[in-house]
Amino acid sequence: MADLPWPKVGPVDQASPTILVIDDDDIVRDSVRVLLETRNFTVTDFASADAFLRHEDGLAADCIVLDLHMPGMTGLELLKRLRTLGDQTPVILVTGRPDATTQAEARALGVPLLEKPISAQLLFATIGGVLGHRPR
């Protein structure tokens, strides 16, 4: 992991950025959480959009890593709902099944769409981009 372009996050006097990971796949969700924690992000994860919505009040996040295909409410439906409510938290959509329609919708909503499996380097670079940081 030493070759990843993303530096350790923030000066000591600032809190680490908080990332929410919403993915119904336990292995993917746990892997992304552990990966982000190795770079000092604060991570809260949820197994579904519904689980996230039950805990949404009082949650503050700098970025959301959001699976596209989940049972119940999809990631795209959750993203549209958040935007309708005025929540402009940066979102990174992830999917194991990208298609042209989904890519077009992500572009229209102004969010990146990453294909699973996601490389650590690409995930850190994308988070850095949506948070306004430039990876080294």
N, C-alpha and C positions, 0 to 999 in steps of 0.2 A: 504493500500500500504506500510505500514511501514515494513512489513515482506519481502519485495523484497530484493534480494541479491545485487543489483547494487547500488553502492554508488553515491552520487552526483558527477557530472563529473568535473574533472580537478581542479587544483588550480585556485585561483582567477586571477592570472596573465596570464592564458592561455585562449584562446577562446574555447568555447564549441565545441565539435565535431559536424560536420554538417552531417545530415542524409537526404537523398532524399527518399521520399516515392512515388512510382509509382504504382497506383492501380485504376482501373476503377470504383470500388465500392465506392461511395461517403461516405457511413457510415463507411466502413472499413478504408478508407484513412484518414478521419477526426479523427476517434478513435485512430489510430496509431499515428497521428501527435500530438494530445493532450496528449496521454500517454508519448510520447518521450519528449515533452516540460515540463512535470512535473519533469523530471530528467535533466533539463537544456540543452538538446540537441537543436541545431539550426536545424529547419526542413523546408524543401521546398518540396511541394508535387505537383504531376502531375496526371492528370486523364487518361493518356495514354502514351505509348512509343513515339508516334508521338509528343505529347505536350512536352515531355521531350527533344526530339531531336531538336525541334524548339528553345529551350532555352539552349541547351547544352553548346554552346560557352560561356566561362567565368564562368561556374558553377564549383565550387570546392566542393567536398564532401569527407567525411571520410568513408561513407558506403551508400549503396543503398538497401532499402527494396523494392523488386520488385515482383509484382503479376505475376504469371505465365500465367493465362488465361485472356487475354484482347482482345477486338476487334482490328482488324488491326494487328499490330506487337505484337507477344506474348512476354512475359518476357524472355523466353529462346532465342528467336530470337534477342531481344535487347541485352541480355548478350553476345551472340556470336558476335554480331556486335561490341560491346565495346571492347571485347578481341581482335578481328581482328584489331581494330584501335590502339591497344596497351594500352588501358585503363585498369589498374589493380585494380581499386577501388573495395574494398571488397563488395560483393553482397550477400544478403540473399533472396532467392526465397521463396515466400509464395503461397500456393494454397489451395483451398477448395476441390480439386479433385486430390489427389496424386495417382500415379500409378507407377508400377515397372519401366517402361521405363523412366519416368520423373525423378524418384529417381536415376536411373543409370546415366542419362545425367548430373544431378546436381553433383553427385559424380565425374564423369569424368572431369567436369569443376572446381571441387574443391570448390563448394559453398554449404552451408547448405540449406536444403529445409524444411520449417516449414509448418505444416498443420493448416489451419484456422478451427475454431477460435483459435488464438494464445494466449496463456497465457502471461500475462505481464512478469512473472518471466522468462519464456523461451525466450521471445524476448530480454529482457535485458541481459540475460546470453549469448545468441548467438551474440548480438552486441558486448558485452565485449570480447568474443572469437575472433571475426574477427578483432577487433581493437587492440587485443593483451593485453587486461586488464583481470585481474582475479577478478571476482565478490567476494565480501566479504561474 
